[in-house]
Amino acid sequence: MNLTLLQAAATKGGGWEQMIFFVPMIAIFYFFMIRPQMKKQKDQKKLIESIEKGSKIVTLGGIQAKVVEVHEAHLIIESEGTRLRINKSAVSLEATQALNPVKKEETKK
């Protein structure tokens, strides 16, 4: 215990060293963890808003289906003759984008 008190008394002005260490750590955490997650949430919201009747989707459970009806909070989908009601949040972003690849516009020459 005496050793701890002596070490605490010996270190003065340690605030700047800690600040220099933690500011870059926070910046790295933001750019590698928080920012990509926010972008993914924005893309998910954009996908859910773009779903319309006739769209092909994949659910988080892996069901590939065609949208029959679109309601405010849920969708009615049809897969192999079976109709299901699912929440819009159950649509998988990555799998749906893989099922419906974005068509590149032809460049005019």
C-alpha positions as CSV (number, residue, x, y, z in Angstrom):
1,M,0.0,0.0,0.0
2,N,2.9,2.4,0.8
3,L,4.4,1.7,-2.6
4,T,1.2,2.7,-4.3
5,L,1.0,6.0,-2.5
6,L,4.6,6.7,-3.3
7,Q,4.0,6.0,-7.0
8,A,0.9,8.2,-7.1
9,A,2.8,11.1,-5.4
10,A,5.8,10.7,-7.8
11,T,3.7,11.1,-11.0
12,K,2.7,14.6,-11.6
13,G,1.3,16.1,-14.9
14,G,0.2,12.7,-16.2
15,G,-3.0,14.2,-17.7
16,W,-1.4,15.2,-21.0
17,E,0.2,11.8,-21.5
18,Q,-3.1,10.1,-20.9
19,M,-4.9,12.6,-23.3
20,I,-2.3,12.0,-26.0
21,F,-3.0,8.2,-25.7
22,F,-6.8,8.3,-25.5
23,V,-7.7,10.8,-28.2
24,P,-6.3,8.7,-31.0
25,M,-7.8,5.6,-29.5
26,I,-11.3,7.2,-29.5
27,A,-10.8,8.4,-33.2
28,I,-9.7,4.8,-34.2
29,F,-12.7,3.4,-32.4
30,Y,-15.1,5.8,-34.2
31,F,-13.7,5.3,-37.7
32,F,-13.5,1.5,-37.5
33,M,-16.5,0.6,-35.3
34,I,-19.2,3.3,-35.1
35,R,-19.1,4.9,-38.5
36,P,-19.4,1.6,-40.5
37,Q,-22.3,0.5,-38.3
38,M,-24.1,3.8,-39.0
39,K,-23.6,3.4,-42.7
40,K,-24.9,-0.2,-42.6
41,Q,-28.0,1.0,-40.7
42,K,-28.6,3.7,-43.3
43,D,-28.3,1.2,-46.1
44,Q,-30.7,-1.2,-44.4
45,K,-33.3,1.6,-43.9
46,K,-32.9,2.6,-47.5
47,L,-33.5,-1.0,-48.7
48,I,-36.6,-1.4,-46.5
49,E,-38.1,1.8,-47.9
50,S,-37.4,0.7,-51.5
51,I,-39.3,-2.6,-51.1
52,E,-42.4,-2.7,-53.2
53,K,-44.9,-5.2,-54.6
54,G,-43.1,-7.7,-56.8
55,S,-39.7,-7.2,-55.2
56,K,-37.6,-10.3,-54.6
57,I,-36.1,-10.5,-51.1
58,V,-34.3,-12.8,-48.8
59,T,-35.2,-13.0,-45.1
60,L,-32.8,-13.3,-42.2
61,G,-33.9,-16.9,-41.9
62,G,-32.8,-17.5,-45.5
63,I,-36.3,-17.6,-47.2
64,Q,-36.2,-16.4,-50.7
65,A,-39.6,-14.9,-51.7
66,K,-41.5,-12.4,-53.7
67,V,-43.3,-9.5,-52.0
68,V,-47.1,-9.7,-52.5
69,E,-48.2,-6.9,-50.2
70,V,-46.5,-4.0,-48.4
71,H,-47.8,-2.6,-45.2
72,E,-46.5,0.0,-42.8
73,A,-44.6,-2.4,-40.5
74,H,-44.8,-5.8,-42.2
75,L,-44.7,-7.5,-45.6
76,I,-46.7,-10.4,-47.0
77,I,-44.4,-12.6,-49.0
78,E,-44.9,-15.7,-51.2
79,S,-42.5,-18.5,-51.5
80,E,-43.3,-21.7,-53.4
81,G,-47.1,-21.1,-53.0
82,T,-46.9,-20.3,-49.3
83,R,-47.7,-16.8,-48.0
84,L,-46.0,-15.5,-44.9
85,R,-46.3,-12.3,-42.9
86,I,-42.9,-10.9,-41.8
87,N,-41.6,-7.7,-40.2
88,K,-39.8,-5.4,-42.5
89,S,-36.8,-5.7,-40.2
90,A,-36.5,-9.4,-41.1
91,V,-35.2,-8.6,-44.6
92,S,-31.5,-9.4,-45.0
93,L,-29.6,-6.5,-46.6
94,E,-26.6,-8.5,-47.9
95,A,-28.5,-11.5,-49.2
96,T,-31.2,-9.4,-50.9
97,Q,-28.5,-7.3,-52.6
98,A,-26.8,-10.5,-53.8
99,L,-30.2,-11.8,-55.1
100,N,-30.9,-8.5,-56.9
101,P,-27.5,-7.2,-58.3
102,V,-27.4,-3.5,-59.2
103,K,-27.5,-3.1,-62.9
104,K,-24.7,-0.8,-64.2
105,E,-25.8,1.9,-66.6
106,E,-24.3,1.6,-70.0
107,T,-21.9,4.4,-70.7
108,K,-22.5,6.4,-73.9
109,K,-19.6,6.7,-76.2
